[in-house]
Amino acid sequence: MGSEPKKIVLTGAGRGLGLAMAEGFIERGHTVWGCSRSESSVERLRSRWGSPHDFQAVDVADDAQVAAWARRLLDTYGPPDFIVNNAAAINRNAPLWEVPADEFDQVIDINVKGIANVLRHFLPAMIKRGSGVVVNFSSGWGRSTSPEVAPYCASKYAVEGLTKALADELPSGMIAVPLNPGIINTDMLQSCFGESADDYPTPEQWATKAVPYILGLSRREHGQSVTVPAY
């Protein structure tokens, strides 16, 4: 995609991997249009990074909110160069039959429908321009399984399939990949791994490799399951 500054739509920008990526992209001279469900996180982002960066409270599982967010950004700035669908939720550790319906729904609504909502409203402008990169965050649990995280595994397997099908649909000037970020010490990992999560890199450490890796994605990776190199 070249070395010129990029405009990057980033979901789940308020904490964890999203916040670390926002910092990494901005430090490298790129513009971030980020969202978070948390109003307080958005206020912190806005106070830290002003124009040309843009942050808004958006629940990606709500199609109407995503539509309004995309419309405002596209009308103001034009189409982005990257979409990084990072926002995600995980169920509390439990066998599938013990996961409440509303908790299962939240995982699917954010992890799968949220990606579809963002793509539905940003992609047409990128397709019309004929260029752009879509990075949909998958997981090692989108390519393997473990007990007590069945809803999360299901959602990330769906991300893999959705993204590879999307890759078949996009014009030749565009790139779409499902990306496994690797194992990082986030709140989400701590909910699954407990204290052993401390054995893994922090989001900030991870971003030193992840950000340049994402920015360097090319047509060679289009439609492929990719993984951020180990820290």
N, C-alpha and C positions, 0 to 999 in steps of 0.2 A: 504493500500500500504506500510505499514511499516514506520519506522522512518529514514531510511538511506537517504542520499542526493538524490534528484531527478533532472533530466534534463527536463526542462519545455519549450516547445514552446509557446510563448505568442504573439498574434497579437494585434495591437493597443497599443503598449507598450510606446508610446511617451508622453502620457498625460492622465489625468483623471484616470479612474479605472485601466487602463493598467499600468500606471506609479506607482500607489499606490501598485498594486499587484507585480510588479517587485521588488520594494523596500522590500515588505513583504516577498516574496519568498527568496530573497538574504539574508536578515537579518536572516532568519532561516536556512541558510547554503545550499540552493539549487542553482542550476545553471539555468540561464535564457537565452534562445535564443529568442530574441525579434525582432519584426519588427514594423516599422511605415512608413507611406507614406512620412513623412517629413524628409528631409535630415538633417535639423538643429536639430530636435529632436533626431535623431540617433547620431549625433555628441555629443550632451549633454549626452546621455546615455553611449556612449563609453568613454567619459572623466570621467564620474563618476564611471563606473564599467568596469574594464578591464577583461582580461582572468581570469577564464574560461568562463565568460559570453560573449555572442556574439550578436551584434546588427547590423541590416542591413535595409536599406531603401527598402521596398517592398510594392507594391500596391497589396493587396490580391485579388482584382478584376481582376488582370492580370494573367491568368494561367501560361504564360511563365515565368513571374517573380517569381511566387511561385515555379514553377518546378526547376528553377535554384537555388533558395534559399534552398529548401529542399535537392537538390542533394549535394550542398556544405556541408550543416550541416551533412547529413547522412554519406557522404564519410569521413568527418573529425572526427566526434564524435560518430557515430552510432545512433540508434533510440532513441527518447525521451521517457520519462516515462509519461509525461502529454502533451496534446495539450489543450491550453486554447484559444479558438476562441472568442476574445473580441472585435475586430475591428468592428465598426459600424458607420452608418450615419443615420440622420433623416431628413425628409423633413421640410421645413419651414411651420409653421402653416397655413393651408389653406384647404378648402373643396377639396375633391378628384378631382373634375372636373377643379379646378384651379391650380393643381400641374402640372408644365410643364413636358413634357415627359422625358427630360434629367435628371430632378431632381428625378422623379420616378425611372428611370433606375439606377441612382447612388445608391439609397437606396437598391434596389434589388441586384445589382451587388456586393456591398460590404457586405451586411448583410446575403445574402443567397449564391450567387455564390462564394463569398470569402471564406466562410466556406467549401463549397464543394471543392474548389481548394486546400486549405490547407490539407484537409483530403485525397484527391486523391493522394497527393505526399508524405505524411508522414505515412499514415496508413499501406501501405503494409509492411514496415520494422517492424512496431510494431506488426502486425498480424503474421509475420514470427517468431518473438521472442515469441509471445503468451501472451503478457501482455501490459498494458498501460491504461490510463484514458483519455477520451475525454470529455471536458467541453465546450459546445457551449452556448454562452450567448444568452439567450432569454430575456424576459421582462414581467412585469405585463401586458403589451400591446401585449403579445403573448398569453395571456389567458383571456383577456378582451379587450374592445375597448373604445376609446374616439373620439370625433369629431376632425377633422383637422389634424389627424396623421394617416390617412388610409394607406398610403404606408408603414409606419413604422410598424403598426399593422400587415399588410399583411406579411411583411418580418419576423416578430418574430413568427407569427403563423406558417410560413414555417419552421423556425428553430425547433420549437417543433416537427412537423411532420417528418422532415428530421432526427432529432436526434433519435427519437423513432424507426423509421424504421431502422436506422443504428444499434441501439442496438439489433435488431432482427437478424442482419447479422453478428455481431462480434463473435469471439470464446469465450468460457466460461471464459477465463482468463482476459478478458478486460471489461471495464466499459465505458458507454456513457450516459451522462445526458444533458438535456436542463436546464440551470440554470437561474433563475430570480434573478438578483442581489439585487432587492429592489429599493427603491427610494433614490437616492443619488444626492447631489448638484454638478452636473457637468455642463459643458458648454451646453451639450445637454439638460439637464433638464431646465436650465435657458432659453433656446430658446423656451421652451414650457410653463413653469410656471412663467417666469419673476421673480420678486423679492421674490415671495413665495418660490422659490427654496432654499432660505437661511434658511428655517425652517428644512431642512433635513441635514443629516450628510455629511461631506466632504468625498472625496474618501479616504483620509488617515484614518479617523475615521472608515469608512466602512471596510477598508482592515484589521483592527485588528480582525474582526470576519470572514471576507470572506476568507482570506488566509488560516487559519487553517481549516475552513470548507471545502474548496476545497481539501486541502491535505488529509483530513480525509474521503473523499468519498470512499464508499465500494460497494461491489457487491449488497448490500441491496438496494442501490439507482439506480442500473442499469436500464436504460430505463424509469425512473420516472421523472416527472416534479418536480424539487427541487428549493428551495428558500433559499438564505442566511438568517440566523436568523436576526431579526431586531436588529439594533444597540441599 
